[in-house]
């Protein structure tokens, strides 16, 4: 059986712009190696590459997560 489906990887909630991270005054770190960003269909994402990251502690209700 074949069918068409929509896949949501959830990655949208794991990325933010560098400008917004700076505005929030997050501790920004540079990745040792650039990572190319691809869309679900295999095309290059318009942002091109991932250069920076930050570690976050997120709380939802009483649950805490380190991301």
Secondary structure, DSSP 8 states (H G I E B T S, - for coil): ----------GGGG---HHHHHHTT---EEEEEEEEEE-TTS-EEEEEEEEEE---EEEETTEEEE-
